[in-house]
Amino acid sequence: SLHDALPIYSLTDTSRDQQGNAAHPADGDVASIYPPPQGCIIGLNAWLITNGALTTHSHPDRNRWLIAIGVLKLLKAVLFVSMGFGVIKLLHKDVADVLLKAVTALRFDPENRIVNVLLEKSALLSPHRLKEISFAIFLYAALDVIEGTGLVLEKVWAEYFTLILTGSFLPWEMYEIIRHVTVLKIVFTLLNLAVFVYLAHVVNEKVRARQQPSERVLVKKNSAS
């Protein structure tokens, strides 16, 4: 019959044959005993372990927080580039008039004290001053691109570079908060402070990890002598 003609394979028969070679295979030998199915998407990203569970091993050493900080830096770069081009468009224009039209379009009160201060400040902006502001914005964006790209690619130099730059900007940011407190300044300063503390922790852990092998070699030499 068709049932008798077709061979029947069971997991128990297969496991009995394999137990003759290895009663308790090690984790590293699991792939040779239970190879992942060819042409199967699951087989490309998972290993079949002894208890039958599937565990994925896609980049276990990647630091997701560093990558997230890098993406945040790149998004900031896009924002600053947009701001830089916006400042360039204001060249040879009445900045106060442009700002007044924006305030009116957003339905803010033109008689508001903060709006009046902004209008007075914007009236003093010369084309030369606008060029300096746009250059500073583009420079800040370029630094964010370098930091973000390096962190997303998980380069060690990017960790040190971002740590040094973030730490150097913190005193200035705190001074700006003391001079004039705003919610936006506080949020940005707290974010940068969190990034600085986390990067300092990551760099410190990596330095300690590199020092441990050399310390073990030194201990072995001393014990041998």
C-alpha positions in Angstrom: 0.0 0.0 0.0 1.0 3.7 -0.3 1.4 3.8 3.5 3.8 0.9 3.5 5.8 2.2 0.5 6.5 5.6 2.1 9.1 5.7 4.8 8.0 7.2 8.1 10.6 9.2 10.0 10.1 10.1 13.6 12.1 12.4 15.9 12.6 9.5 18.4 14.3 7.3 15.8 16.5 10.1 14.7 17.4 11.1 18.2 18.3 7.4 19.0 20.8 7.2 16.1 22.3 10.5 17.2 22.6 9.5 20.9 25.1 6.8 19.8 27.5 9.7 18.7 26.7 12.2 21.4 24.5 11.6 24.4 24.5 15.3 25.4 25.7 17.5 22.6 27.2 20.8 23.5 25.6 24.1 22.5 28.2 24.7 19.8 27.5 21.2 18.2 23.7 21.7 18.0 24.0 23.2 14.5 25.8 20.1 13.1 23.2 17.7 14.7 20.1 19.8 14.0 21.0 21.9 10.9 18.6 24.8 10.1 16.3 24.0 7.2 17.6 25.2 3.9 15.6 27.9 2.1 13.6 28.6 5.2 13.6 32.2 6.6 13.5 31.0 10.2 16.4 28.8 9.5 18.6 31.8 8.6 18.0 33.6 11.9 17.5 30.9 14.5 19.1 27.7 16.0 17.2 24.7 17.1 18.4 24.0 20.6 18.1 20.7 22.6 14.8 21.6 24.3 13.2 22.5 20.9 13.0 26.2 21.5 14.0 28.7 18.8 16.4 31.5 19.8 17.5 34.3 17.5 21.1 35.5 17.3 20.9 38.6 15.2 23.8 41.0 16.3 23.7 40.2 20.0 26.6 42.6 20.7 25.0 45.7 19.1 24.3 48.5 21.5 20.8 49.8 20.7 21.1 52.8 22.9 24.2 54.0 21.1 22.4 53.5 17.8 19.4 55.4 19.1 21.6 58.3 20.1 23.2 58.3 16.7 19.8 58.4 15.0 18.8 61.3 17.3 21.9 63.1 16.2 21.2 62.6 12.6 17.6 63.9 13.0 19.0 67.0 14.8 21.3 67.5 11.8 18.4 67.5 9.4 16.6 70.0 11.7 19.6 72.3 11.8 20.2 72.2 8.1 16.6 73.2 7.5 17.1 76.1 10.0 20.3 77.1 8.3 18.6 77.4 4.9 15.7 79.3 6.5 18.2 81.9 7.9 19.8 82.2 4.4 16.4 83.0 2.9 16.1 85.9 5.3 19.2 87.6 3.8 18.4 91.0 2.2 14.9 90.9 3.8 13.2 92.8 6.6 13.5 90.1 9.3 11.1 92.0 11.6 8.5 92.2 8.9 8.8 88.5 8.1 8.5 87.6 11.8 5.5 89.9 12.2 3.7 88.1 9.4 4.5 84.8 10.9 3.2 85.9 14.3 0.0 87.1 12.7 -0.4 83.9 10.7 0.0 81.8 13.9 -2.6 84.1 15.6 -0.2 85.2 18.4 -0.8 88.5 20.1 1.5 91.1 18.5 1.3 93.1 21.7 2.7 90.3 23.8 5.9 91.2 25.7 7.9 88.2 24.4 6.8 88.9 20.8 7.8 92.5 21.1 11.2 91.5 22.4 11.7 89.1 19.4 10.6 91.8 16.9 13.0 94.3 18.4 15.9 91.8 18.4 15.1 90.7 14.8 15.1 94.4 13.6 18.8 94.6 14.7 19.9 91.6 12.6 22.1 92.6 9.7 22.9 90.5 6.6 26.4 89.9 8.0 25.0 88.7 11.3 22.6 86.4 9.5 25.5 84.8 7.6 27.3 84.2 10.9 24.2 82.6 12.4 23.7 80.4 9.3 27.4 79.3 9.4 27.2 78.4 13.1 24.0 76.4 12.4 25.5 74.5 9.5 28.7 73.8 11.6 26.6 72.4 14.4 24.7 70.2 11.9 28.0 68.9 10.4 29.1 67.9 13.9 25.8 66.1 14.5 26.2 64.2 11.2 29.7 63.1 12.2 28.6 62.0 15.6 25.4 60.3 14.4 27.1 58.4 11.6 29.9 57.2 13.8 27.5 56.1 16.6 25.1 54.3 14.2 28.1 52.4 12.7 29.3 51.8 16.3 32.7 53.3 15.9 34.8 53.6 19.0 36.1 57.1 18.0 32.5 58.3 17.7 31.9 57.5 21.4 34.9 59.6 22.5 34.1 62.3 20.0 30.5 62.6 21.1 31.5 62.4 24.8 33.9 65.3 24.5 31.6 67.5 22.4 28.6 66.9 24.6 30.6 67.6 27.7 32.1 70.8 26.3 28.6 72.2 25.5 27.1 71.4 28.9 28.6 74.4 30.8 27.4 76.8 28.1 23.9 75.3 28.1 23.7 75.6 31.9 24.8 79.2 31.7 22.0 79.9 29.2 19.5 78.3 31.5 20.7 80.5 34.4 20.7 83.6 32.2 17.2 82.9 30.9 15.1 79.9 31.9 12.9 78.2 29.3 11.3 74.8 29.1 13.0 74.0 25.8 16.5 74.8 27.2 15.9 72.6 30.2 14.7 69.7 28.0 17.7 69.9 25.7 20.2 70.3 28.5 18.7 67.2 30.4 18.9 65.2 27.2 22.5 66.1 26.6 23.3 65.4 30.2 21.8 61.9 29.9 23.7 61.2 26.7 26.9 62.4 28.4 26.4 60.2 31.5 25.5 57.1 29.4 28.5 57.6 27.0 30.8 58.0 30.0 29.5 54.8 31.4 30.0 52.9 28.1 33.5 54.2 27.6 34.5 53.4 31.2 33.1 49.8 30.8 35.1 49.3 27.6 38.3 50.6 29.2 37.9 48.3 32.1 37.2 45.3 29.8 40.4 46.0 27.9 42.4 46.3 31.2 41.2 43.0 32.6 43.1 40.7 30.2 46.4 42.5 30.8 45.8 42.3 34.6 45.2 38.6 34.3 48.4 38.1 32.3 50.3 40.1 34.9 48.9 38.0 37.8 49.9 34.8 35.9 53.5 36.0 35.4 53.8 37.0 39.1 52.4 33.6 40.2 54.7 31.7 37.8 57.8 33.6 39.1 
